[in-house]
Every structure is written in C-alpha cells, then in structure tokens.
Amino acid sequence: MESTFSSPAEAALQREAGAAGLLTPLADLDRVYELERVVKFIRDLKCQRVALQFPDQLLGDAGVVAARLEEITESKVFILGDTAYGSCCVDVLGAEQAGAQALVHFGPACLSPPARPLPVAFVLGQRSVALELCAKAFEAQNPDPTVPVVLLSEPACAHALEALATLLRPRYLDLLVSSPALPLPAGSLSPEPEPLERFGRRFPLAPGRCLEEYGAFYVGASKASPDSDLDPDLNRLLLGWAPGKPFSSCCPDTGQTQDEGARAGRLRAHRRYLIERARDAQVVGLLAGTLGVAQHREALAHLRNLAQAAGKRSYVLAVGRPTPPKLANFPEVDVFVLLACPLGALAPWPSGSFFRPVLAPCELEAACNPAWPPPGLAPHLTHYADLLPGSPFHVPLPPPESELWDTPDVSLITGELRCPPAWKLSHEPGCSALTLRPQLELAESSPAGKCVTFPLPSQFFPQIQPAHLQSPPFTASFLSSRTWQGLQPHLGQTPVKGAVSGRRGIAIAYEDEGSS
C-alpha cells in the first residue's frame, strides 16, 4: 500500500544529488543533437535569447550542448527545468516567462501545435539503424511484394527510413514512407498534393488512396525495454491503425521483428473496458494535463458538455502530472479523464497503481455521446483536437428529442440497466411520480390444455426508479457517508473549556511516556 499511494521512505535516503554525467561522447555531440541545423535556426531568426528543452534522460548532455551553442551563436542560451507535464510537449509557458525568442526541443516529441506562437525547432535525435538487418526483417514479414505497406519509425529512427526504402523499392512497388510532421519553416509553401497528417506523421498518399489500405512496419522497438506497452508512440499507432491490417515492429539494432496484432487486440480490449467504466460513472474528474498545447480550453469545455449531456457530474482538477498519491485524494470521483497530448494521454501507468481508472478523451466521447459509432467502426482518436468541431472526425451530440437517448443500455461490468440522463426523464410526462406496477403473472400450460397463471413475488422484478429520484453518489452525498469528514468547527455544539498545558517533548518520546 505504501508503494501505491506514497513514496517509500527509503527513496529519500537512496536518492543521489547532483547532475548526471555526460551521456554522449564529445565527438558525436554535433551529429546526435544536429548542432549545425540548430545554429542555422538561431542565426536565421537573429534570436538573442534561446531556450533549450531536454527530457530527463538527456539532461546529462544539456550543459555541454548549451555552452557550445552559446559560444557559436553568441546568444543567451538557457535550459528549461521543472516541466509541469510531459517532456514531449513544447513548454511555451516556461519559455515566455524567461523571455525567450525561440525554443529548441530535444528528444521525443508529440509534435502537437503549441497554444501560443513561438518559433520552435525539434531535434528528434539520430539513433543508429542496421539497414541490412531491417531490410531482411521486412522481407520476412512481407513475403508478398504487391501488398501495400507503410514504413513507420520512432522519432529517433526517422532519418533512416528513406535509406531503408531505397533498399526495398526494387522489389516492393507499393511502399509508403512516413515522416515526422515537423512544422514547416516560415514562408515555405505546402507541398502539392498536401500529405495526410495523422499520428504526428505525414503520409504522402497518392490521389484516391487511403491509409486504411496499408499494413505497417515499425522501426524502433528497443531491446533494452522489449515491452512495447511502455511505448506511448507505438501504442497510439496500434490503437489507431486499421484492425484488419498487419502491423509488425523491428528492433533497429538487431533486426528482430515481432507481430503486434496480439498486443493491439489487448490494447483495444482494455480501452473498451475503460469505456464501460466511464458509462457506469456518475462523477468524472477532468485532469488538466497540458497548458501549452493548442485548443486545450475548447477541449475542456467539450468534455464538460459531454459529461453534462450524459447526466454526469464533472470536476476540473489541476494537479500537474498525475500520480497515485495525488488522485487518491479524490475517492468520490469514479473515473478520471486526462486531457493531454497524444503521448501524455497514453503514457504507461504501473498496473493497478491508480485508485480509479484514468481515461483518454476519446473514451469519454464514446461513453457519453450516443451518436458515436459502435466499437469496430469508430476510430480511436488519440488527440483531443480530433473530437472538436471542425475536425473530420467530430460527431455532434444528438438533439434532446432524438431516440438515441432512449436506447436501452446494460452495463457489461455490473449487469445493471443504465437509466437515461436525468434531464431526459424530467421532460417526459408522468416521470416525476412513481406509479404502481401491475401484478406480474407467469402463464403455464396445464395437462388439460388450459392456461394457469401464477402470481410472481414483486422482489423478482425490482422497480427501476428514475435517475433523478435516486440518490446519486455525488460528492455531497459521498462526503455525508464518511465516518470522518475533516475538521469541522461545530459552533455552539461543544462545551467551552479552559486552556490546559499540553504534552512536552518530541514525537518519538514525550516526557509523560517515560523511557522504554
């Protein structure tokens, strides 16, 4: 229990102070961090103050990279720290507070558009890729050269996809190469035809073709952590890819491949379970998981409208990066919805660590919007911007008089019948008063050919009350059911007493306790 809702006491004693050492050899520093391109980016903008954003695993190189850029460009370069949310998002708020004119983001990135305009350069890294091994692995996984396949990769391996495609194209004609959806330079023209942007990548599809026709070959599985469930970038590809198409991953170092079909099925099954939990929930906690991604305010208002339309209470919680100890302070909340970037919403959580399940915005949309397509037909949207009006995937809520709100629904977890929203019942005639139920009878054919009826006890058919007549487990009723409700003044309910001397000493041994 201590490791679930609080940090172990030994962690503070075992923690080492000080910055990490240099992670990258000095000879490879320019290549790995693309310092030549970063210097050109700073000089073209003529920036005097530049912010550098590093993930936690690359902070060991941050000081050397900043010193070298400052020496070459003669600009003031500083390193951002204390990222409130995921390190994959651009910290535009921290850069603006420091008066930065531009920002350079190093490491994995979700490539979500920032909430405020700021020149940003992304350095995704250049991980070495064994092209010959990956080409052989591709041929083993795709023996039919006529089947269309898309080459995907983790951000650090994207630089090698074109070289890998060059080795494969003499045999595979219908081969599509994806690329990171980096922001285009200012003043540059968009390519024609404009490529499709999904999953933080660009897909140069030919006219008349769609992405659902292609299988996928992903380069980027790590041998250090072979469990792909810990990779949010691969998870969003598996969830959003067409279920009937093959999807395989390849380690760029060894060429070892793995069929990801079974893992994709488990991820989809888990998401369907979370949708059922959201449908059963009465209180929804909306976690503000980003303040620097565009349209986060509109998405928050959209989620609140969804919860209200489904007859649920919603509360907005700003707790920074969610952790089990933080969310355990809200036991009255049935489910949490993390409003974050695509990688942050699918970040791996330790199994069973949270007291209540943490959902993505798409799962709340599927649970509260009766017009949302059924499972198997609806796409799993990993970015909350796809749920908003103006997106091709946006599905508006049906009007109040629609029959979709009256569709019977049974929970697949509890087996109970879900009632329509309270606002729907309040508009129906006669819903404010309970009416007597007619006596139920069971008909059975007798040997003489006559029909004999037997009255059934009413406890076999419990009366289902309208939702607004029941006592929903909202926060007020939940608090009243607690044995301890916090510090209460109880004015006028306690006798007046004079001040007395308290205990003396420290908590480990008070004076009146004696020695043991």
ABEGO torsion letter per residue (X at the ends): XAAAABBBAAAAAABBBEBBBBABBAAAAAAAAGAAAAAAAAAAAGBABBBBBBBAAAAAAAAAAAAAAAAAAGBBBBBBBGBABBAABBBAAAAAAAGBABBBBBEBBAGBBBABBBBBBBBAEBBBBBAAAAAAAAAAABABAABBBBBBBBAAAAAAAAAAAAAAAAABABBBBBBBBBBBBBGBBBBOBBBBBBGGBBBBBBBGBBAAABBBBBBGBBAABABAAABAAAAAAAAABBAABBBBBBBAAAGBBBBAAAAAAAAAAAAAAAAAAAAABABBBBBBABAABBGAAAAAAAAAAAAAAAGBBBBBBBAEBBBAAAAAABAABABBBBBBBAAAAABBBBBGABABBBBBAAAAAAAABAABBBBGABBBBABAAAABBGBAABBBBBBAABAAAABBBBBAAAGBBBBBBAAAAAABBGAABBBBBBBBBBBBBBAAGBBBBBBBBAAABBBBBBAAABBBBBAAAAAAABABAEBBAGBGABBBBBBBBBBBEBAABBAAAEBX
